[in-house]
């Protein structure tokens, strides 16, 4: 009986602050409150992944947050082309970044939840790293594609890739405002600014994406970063 009472008291002690935060009885800054709405402007912190997971489960909320990102896109109709292959609540992205500082891309399709992670990564990881290492912002992002109805590595016996649900993007290079171009395949190895920038944006992506794979993972990823949402957690 004593043990039961102890566990009951412990449960109340743990649950009470969460209940107070969720109901608004306890007021703390939004960036520290895991139940506060996700804001793309707030710095990344320990609550970011929790907020990102919550908004990713609500299609309407996800699109509402994305609308405030400044990203140029248009909604895409849901699609199913084969069992487990297709997407819903996706957008066709034509530029990332803010409206005042757009980052050019070849248009690609991503689910809203992956687009939110991309917006957070560009704003809080990529641009700060570019300014720190090069004193210039990124103005263009090059990629090898997002949506593709295929298995992992296109192997017949492999499970479906996250690309098959438009949850993944393969990033290959970055162009800076001063014209410099940083490529994953050429610049990953070494200790110069280009390599250090790439390692910063790769490790930083692990804070907002679920799976992040790069050249150190295997030869298939020697020329790009694979970034995805919705799969298992891995940062390699």
N, C-alpha and C positions, 0 to 999 in steps of 0.2 A: 504493500500500500504506500509506504514511504517513497519507494522508487517511482511509482506511478505519479504521485504528487510532484516529485522533483521534475519529472519529464514534462508534466503539464505546465508547471511554472516556467520551465525553460522554453517551452513552445510559445507561451504568451509573450515572454521577453523578446523572443526572436520575431514573432509575427506582428507585435504591436507597432514597431516603427514602420514596417512596410505598409500596414493598414493606414497609419496616420499619413504617410507620404501619398499613398494612392487616393485617399479621400480628401486631401488638402488640409487636414487638421494640423499637420506639421509643415511649415513653410521653410524651404531652403532654396538657394539659387537653382534655376532650371538645369544648369549644366551638371549639377550634382544629384539631381532628382531623377531616378530611372523611370518614373511614371510621367515626367513632363514630356510634351511633344518633341519629336526630333526636330532640331534646327540645324540646317547646313552651315549656318554662320558660327555656331558655337565651337570652341576648340574640341578636339577629340579627347575623350577621357574614359574612365572606367564604365560610365553609363552608356556610352555611344553604341556599343554592340547590342546592349539590351534594347535600347530605343529602336535601333535599326531592325532588329528581329521582330519587334512588335508592329512597327509600321509596315513591314514587309508582308504581314498576314492580312492586311486590310487594303484592298485594291484602291478604294476611294481615297483613303488617307495617304497612301503612297503617291498617287498622282498629284494630290494637293501639295505635298511637300516638294515633289519634283518641279511643279509649276513655279515655285519660288526660287529655283536654283539658278535661273538665268540661262540654262541649257536650251539650245534651239532644237526642237523635236516636234513630231506630231504623233498622235496615237495610231496604233496599228491594230487592225481587226484580229481577233483571236484566230488561231490557225491550228489544225491538226491534220498532218499529212500521212501519219502512220501511228501505230500504237506506241505511245510514249514519246512521240516525235512531233513537235509543234510548240506553240507558246500561247500564253494569255497575259493580259494586262501588260502589253509590250509597247515600246515606242520606237520610232525611227529617228535616230539622232543625227543631226546635221552639223552641230558644233557643241563643244562642251565649254566649260568656263562660264564666266558671267557675261551679261550683255555688253558691258563696257570693255571687258577683256576676253573675247572669245578665243577658243582654241580650235583651230580648223581640223576637220577629219573628213575622210571619205565616209559618206553616210552608212550607218549600220543599225541593226535592230537588236535591242536588248529588252529584257523584262524590266519593269519599273524598279523592282528591288535591286537589280544589278546596276541600273542607271543611277540610283541613289548612292550606291557604294562608289561608283565611278566619279560622281560629283564630289563626294567627300574626299576621295583620294586626290583628285586634281587640285582641289582648293587647299587642303590641309597638309598634303604630303608633297606632291609634285612641284607646285609653284614655290613653296618655301625652300625646297631643296635646290631648285634651279637658281633662285636668287642668292642662296648661300654659296653655291659653288661657282656660279657664272656671272652673278650680278645682272641677270637678264631673265625674263619670264619665258616659259614655254608658249609658243604660238601655234604649234601644230603637233598632233599626235598621229603616228602612223601605226596601222594595225594589219593583221592578216585575216581579219574577219571575226564575226560573232556567231550568228545563227547558221547551223549546218546540220542537217539530219544525218547523223553518222554515229558510229560507235567510237569508243576511245581508240586513238591511233588508227581509225578506220579498219580495225581488225574484225573479222566476221564473228569471232567467238567472244569479243569483249562486250561489256555493258555499254549502254548509250552514254555518249559524252554529254557534259553540261551544255555544250554547244547545241545539242539537239533540242534544247528547250529555251534557247536564246538567253541563257544565264551566264554565258562566258564570253570573254573578249581576249584576243591574243595581241598584245602590244609589242611592236617591233622597234620603234624609234621615236625620238623627240626632236623637234626643231625649235631653236631659241630665237628670240627677237633680233639678235645680232647676226643671224644666219647660220650659226653653228648647228650641226646635226649630230645627235648622240644616238648610236645604234647599239642594240643589245648584242648582236653577233660580233661586232668589231670591238666594242669598248668595255665589255663586262670584265675581262681579265685585266689586271694591272692595279696601279695605285694612283693614277692621275685623277683629275677632277671628274672626267667623264665616267670612269669606273666607280668612283665614290658616290657620284650622283645616282648612278643606276642601282647600286647596292642600297642606298637610302630609300629610293622610291619602291624598290622590291620589298624590303623589310617593312616599310610603312604600309604597303598594300595589305599586309597580313592583319592590320588593325581593323580593316573595314570589309575585306572579302573573306570568304570561307576557305577557298583553296587558292594558293598562289604558288606557281611553279615557274622556275627559271633555268638558266644554263647549268646550275649545279645539281639539278634534279636528274636529267638525263640528256642524251644527245638530241632527242626530238625537240627539246626546248632550248637548244643552243642559240637560237636567233630571236627568241621572244619570251615575254612573260605571259603566262596563262593566268587570268584572273576570273574567278567565278563565285557565284552565290548559290546556296542551296545544297551543296554537296557536303562531304565530310571535311573536317578542319585539317589543313596541311599547309605548311609554310616551308618551301624548299627552294 
